[in-house]
């Protein structure tokens, strides 16, 4: 076995072991995490182009829903991130096709924002309480999780919204002032 082949095999093993640890810590599929590592080639635009899984009508519904979940999601290309993740996962394909179909049957895009929120807010409350029994609840839970993952791993979410500055050298670490510490 060549040195390069050995190193490549070792890297793959480390990625798999890391994914197992990540799977235990996060409530979503590992391939959702890998979706954030799609970077354009140096000097190329980050424009994702048209969706590759969703048709234009489905993508419009997805875009509106993600924007209601997290304002600024469409600017941060969250729907494109979800398209990337969904097209690489058979289970997500069915979940999103069924869920977006359900929203389409309610004429989601023709409703006012107040009416759209009247559909999504009860689902959000149910999912937050851990109720994930119906197709609609399962769809919304996955869509909400992917929206948060896509947004908060984007430049807009991570740097602009959260103010993350990257790895910084600190002269000192602030002391924890909580009673239990």
CORHU-V315863 format. One record per residue. N is the residue number from 1. RES is the residue in three letters. PHI is phi in radians with two decimals (none if undefined). OMEGA is omega as a letter, one per 30 degrees, with the letter a starting at -180 (* if undefined). Layout:
BEGIN
n->[N & N]
res->[RES & RES]
phi->[PHI & PHI]
omega->[OMEGA & OMEGA]
END
This chain:
BEGIN
n->[1 & 2 & 3 & 4 & 5 & 6 & 7 & 8 & 9 & 10 & 11 & 12 & 13 & 14 & 15 & 16 & 17 & 18 & 19 & 20 & 21 & 22 & 23 & 24 & 25 & 26 & 27 & 28 & 29 & 30 & 31 & 32 & 33 & 34 & 35 & 36 & 37 & 38 & 39 & 40 & 41 & 42 & 43 & 44 & 45 & 46 & 47 & 48 & 49 & 50 & 51 & 52 & 53 & 54 & 55 & 56 & 57 & 58 & 59 & 60 & 61 & 62 & 63 & 64 & 65 & 66 & 67 & 68 & 69 & 70 & 71 & 72 & 73 & 74 & 75 & 76 & 77 & 78 & 79 & 80 & 81 & 82 & 83 & 84 & 85 & 86 & 87 & 88 & 89 & 90 & 91 & 92 & 93 & 94 & 95 & 96 & 97 & 98 & 99 & 100 & 101 & 102 & 103 & 104 & 105 & 106 & 107 & 108 & 109 & 110 & 111 & 112 & 113 & 114 & 115 & 116 & 117 & 118 & 119 & 120 & 121 & 122 & 123 & 124 & 125 & 126 & 127 & 128 & 129 & 130 & 131 & 132 & 133 & 134 & 135 & 136 & 137 & 138 & 139 & 140 & 141 & 142 & 143 & 144 & 145 & 146 & 147 & 148 & 149 & 150 & 151 & 152 & 153 & 154 & 155 & 156 & 157 & 158 & 159 & 160 & 161 & 162 & 163 & 164 & 165 & 166 & 167 & 168 & 169 & 170 & 171 & 172 & 173 & 174 & 175 & 176 & 177 & 178 & 179 & 180 & 181]
res->[UNK & UNK & UNK & UNK & UNK & UNK & UNK & UNK & UNK & UNK & UNK & UNK & UNK & UNK & UNK & UNK & UNK & UNK & UNK & UNK & UNK & UNK & UNK & UNK & UNK & UNK & UNK & UNK & UNK & UNK & UNK & UNK & UNK & UNK & UNK & UNK & UNK & UNK & UNK & UNK & UNK & UNK & UNK & UNK & UNK & UNK & UNK & UNK & UNK & UNK & UNK & UNK & UNK & UNK & UNK & UNK & UNK & UNK & UNK & UNK & UNK & UNK & UNK & UNK & UNK & UNK & UNK & UNK & UNK & UNK & UNK & UNK & UNK & UNK & UNK & UNK & UNK & UNK & UNK & UNK & UNK & UNK & UNK & UNK & UNK & UNK & UNK & UNK & UNK & UNK & UNK & UNK & UNK & UNK & UNK & UNK & UNK & UNK & UNK & UNK & UNK & UNK & UNK & UNK & UNK & UNK & UNK & UNK & UNK & UNK & UNK & UNK & UNK & UNK & UNK & UNK & UNK & UNK & UNK & UNK & UNK & UNK & UNK & UNK & UNK & UNK & UNK & UNK & UNK & UNK & UNK & UNK & UNK & UNK & UNK & UNK & UNK & UNK & UNK & UNK & UNK & UNK & UNK & UNK & UNK & UNK & UNK & UNK & UNK & UNK & UNK & UNK & UNK & UNK & UNK & UNK & UNK & UNK & UNK & UNK & UNK & UNK & UNK & UNK & UNK & UNK & UNK & UNK & UNK & UNK & UNK & UNK & UNK & UNK & UNK & UNK & UNK & UNK & UNK & UNK & UNK]
phi->[none & -1.27 & -1.04 & -1.13 & -1.13 & -1.09 & -1.10 & -1.10 & -1.13 & -1.14 & -1.08 & -1.09 & -1.10 & -1.11 & -1.08 & -1.15 & -1.08 & -1.11 & -1.13 & -1.11 & -1.11 & -1.11 & -1.01 & -1.27 & -1.62 & -2.05 & -1.52 & -2.50 & -1.15 & -1.04 & -1.19 & -1.17 & -1.20 & -1.21 & -1.05 & -1.32 & -1.73 & -1.59 & -1.97 & -1.23 & -1.13 & -0.93 & 1.46 & -1.73 & -1.31 & -1.52 & -1.06 & -1.35 & 1.28 & -1.24 & -1.10 & -1.82 & -1.88 & -1.38 & -1.37 & -0.99 & -1.17 & -1.08 & -1.15 & -1.13 & -1.13 & -1.03 & -1.09 & -1.13 & -1.11 & -1.14 & -1.17 & -1.28 & -1.23 & -2.39 & -0.99 & 1.73 & -1.10 & -1.22 & -1.12 & -1.47 & 1.11 & -1.06 & -1.02 & -1.19 & -1.07 & -1.11 & -1.01 & -1.08 & -1.17 & -1.13 & -1.16 & -1.82 & -2.50 & -1.05 & -1.11 & -1.17 & -1.00 & -1.16 & -1.01 & -1.30 & -1.08 & -1.15 & -1.15 & -1.21 & -1.06 & -1.10 & -1.14 & -1.09 & -1.14 & -1.65 & 0.94 & -0.89 & -1.26 & -1.55 & -1.35 & -1.23 & -1.05 & -1.07 & -1.23 & -1.09 & -1.13 & -1.14 & -1.45 & -1.42 & -1.07 & -1.09 & -1.08 & -1.07 & -1.12 & -1.11 & -1.11 & -1.11 & -1.45 & 1.60 & -1.46 & -2.38 & -1.88 & -1.58 & -1.03 & -1.12 & -1.16 & -1.10 & -1.06 & -1.15 & -1.05 & -1.16 & -1.12 & -1.14 & -1.09 & -1.18 & -1.10 & -1.13 & -1.08 & -1.11 & -1.24 & -1.44 & -1.93 & -1.59 & -1.02 & -1.07 & -1.31 & -1.31 & -1.50 & -1.37 & -1.41 & -1.48 & 1.30 & -1.12 & -1.82 & 1.56 & -1.15 & -2.14 & -1.44 & -1.85 & -1.18 & -2.70 & -1.82 & -1.11 & -1.34 & -1.38 & -1.85 & -1.36 & -1.00 & -1.34 & -1.94]
omega->[a & l & a & l & l & l & l & l & l & l & l & l & l & l & a & l & l & l & l & l & l & a & a & a & a & a & l & a & a & a & l & l & a & l & a & a & l & a & l & l & l & l & a & l & l & l & a & a & a & l & a & l & a & l & a & l & l & a & l & l & l & a & l & a & a & l & l & l & l & l & a & a & a & l & l & l & l & l & l & l & l & l & l & a & a & a & l & a & a & a & l & l & l & a & a & l & l & a & l & l & l & l & l & l & l & a & a & a & a & l & l & l & l & l & l & l & l & l & a & a & l & l & l & l & l & a & l & l & l & l & a & a & a & l & a & l & l & l & a & l & a & a & l & l & l & l & l & l & a & a & a & l & l & l & a & a & a & a & a & a & a & l & l & a & a & l & a & l & l & l & l & l & a & a & l & a & l & a & a & l & *]
END
